[in-house]
Amino acid sequence: MCCASLCLKTKSFPNESNTHLKKRSEKKVLSYLSAQKKEGWFTIPFNREQMASYLNVERSALSKELGKMKKEGLINFHRNRFCLLKKKIQN
């Protein structure tokens, strides 16, 4: 089966944005962090590789998502210490 046929069959193209995958990654990260602690700084028991494995996402995708969330003012972090910043996450 050629690539074009496979792409048409799965309706997925290599250059297509996978926003649904990004949203799932964001939800997984927010869900995990929200479950850890509601206020202030907290430490998680994982490094990035372990956290990515736990959340079933690629490490690079996790790091990119965390950076985006930090830039948007949703979270702050340093290594394995995190702080949730916006109330909409904490609810």
C-alpha positions in Angstrom: 0.0 0.0 0.0 1.5 3.4 -1.0 1.7 6.3 1.5 -1.1 8.2 -0.3 -3.5 5.3 0.0 -2.6 4.8 3.6 -3.1 8.5 4.3 -6.5 8.5 2.6 -7.5 5.3 4.4 -6.6 6.7 7.9 -7.5 10.3 7.0 -4.1 11.3 8.5 -1.5 13.2 6.5 2.1 13.6 7.6 2.0 17.5 7.5 -1.5 17.7 9.1 -1.6 19.3 12.5 -2.5 16.8 15.2 -4.4 19.2 17.5 -6.4 16.3 18.9 -3.2 14.6 20.1 -1.9 17.9 21.6 -5.2 18.5 23.5 -5.1 14.9 24.9 -1.5 15.5 26.0 -2.4 18.8 27.7 -5.4 17.2 29.4 -3.2 14.3 30.7 -0.6 16.8 32.1 -3.2 19.0 33.7 -5.1 16.1 35.1 -2.0 14.6 36.7 -0.6 17.9 38.1 -4.1 18.9 39.4 -4.3 15.6 41.3 -1.0 16.1 43.0 -1.7 19.3 44.9 -4.1 22.2 44.7 -2.1 25.1 46.1 1.5 26.3 46.1 4.6 24.5 45.0 4.7 20.7 45.1 7.2 18.0 44.0 6.3 15.1 41.8 8.2 11.8 42.1 9.1 11.7 38.4 11.7 13.1 36.0 10.6 14.1 32.5 11.2 10.6 31.0 9.3 8.9 33.9 6.5 11.4 33.7 6.1 10.9 30.0 6.1 7.2 30.4 3.5 7.4 33.2 1.2 9.7 31.0 1.9 7.6 27.9 3.2 10.5 25.8 6.6 11.1 24.2 9.1 12.9 26.4 9.7 15.6 23.7 5.9 16.2 23.5 5.6 16.4 27.3 8.5 19.0 27.5 7.0 21.0 24.7 3.6 21.0 26.3 5.0 22.0 29.7 6.9 24.8 28.1 3.7 26.0 26.3 1.7 25.8 29.5 4.4 27.8 31.4 4.4 30.5 28.7 0.6 30.7 28.9 0.8 31.3 32.6 -1.0 28.1 33.5 1.9 26.5 35.5 5.4 27.2 36.7 8.0 24.6 37.2 11.7 23.8 37.8 12.7 20.2 37.2 10.2 18.1 39.2 8.7 21.0 41.3 5.5 22.5 40.0 3.0 25.2 40.8 -0.5 25.6 39.3 -1.1 29.2 38.6 -4.6 29.7 37.2 -7.8 28.9 39.1 -9.5 27.2 36.1 -6.9 24.5 36.4 -7.3 24.1 40.2 -11.1 23.5 40.0 
